[in-house]
């Protein structure tokens, strides 16, 4: 009966592909963490591209507001990426050789630094006349030596696995290029993207919820842009002051330490402590007697930032208490590492805004006055 009937195999191809995709997703969904990592890995270039566009948008708007031409979007977009690319190349040419020189010097002199560290410990324990000081010195020296050996082995493993390293670097560069391209298209068509997003939410939500979504989006934009730009300016100033101070007081590895302090300063509260640890360790290796001076210098610098510079730049825009800031950093850091520690603060601030709005709504509904 079906002898002369041709079965259209090609029509089953989309169904087969969908079944395979569903099977793979179900396989990953059995382990939520793997499933989450899979989704995050797929959309990572998109998220990075959106983040780059978000950060560069104020610069593009600065140029666009001052250009009188019908091609002002294209010109301002080109000027933005030329400016940022030029700054990046300049920083690489100026900072990278100095940083690499400091790291190279640190690696070459590690045995000498270890001896200096051991000698200083011996002197301290002899002067304090503590019992079993020799055993403690040996234990500490062995710990540092083992730590250095582990670092050296890790570096050797990283360098010897050349093929894997090249593929990883290639993958990172490819994702970065894709992210840059995505950011360019996002900045170019940002009004259209916003319009289509509003259309979508307008179509699926009623007037009340649509207004709330727009308010939430505006609050998110204000919180994230204020925090990221303000904290970047604050950390740049602190890093510069740190570098100049270390140069004046003739500390070694001044640029490397200032870079660490500037980057970790992006994290509120915990950043100064995180940055101080490697700074003090580097100073101990070179001159243990100056480590106390490094601690005092960083403490004064961070007090200046926390009590004057930070509030002057950021103000109280986030509306978070110190306890909520600490909780947001701990949760963000535990889930997503350094990026989570940084972005956890504005995310919690946005969550607090949503919570406050919800509380106001409940109180108005119940006619509760505070």
URSUL-V942033 format. One line per field, one symbol per residue. phi: phi as a letter, one per 20 degrees, with the letter a starting at -180 (. if undefined). A space follows every 10 residues. Layout:
phi=???
//
This chain:
phi=.dfeeeefgf fefgffffff ffffffffff dgffffffff ffeggfffff fffffegfff fffffdddaf dfffffffff ffffffffff fffeeggfff ffffffffeg gfffffffff fgfffffele flffffffff ffffffffff ffffffffff efffffffff ffffffffff ffffffffdf ffffffffgf fffddfgfff ffffffffff ffffffffff fffgffffff ffffffffem eflgffffff ffffffefmf ggffffffff fffffebgfe ffffffffff ffffffecfg ffeemdfemd fgffffffff ffffecmfff ffefffffff ffffffffff fffffeledd
//
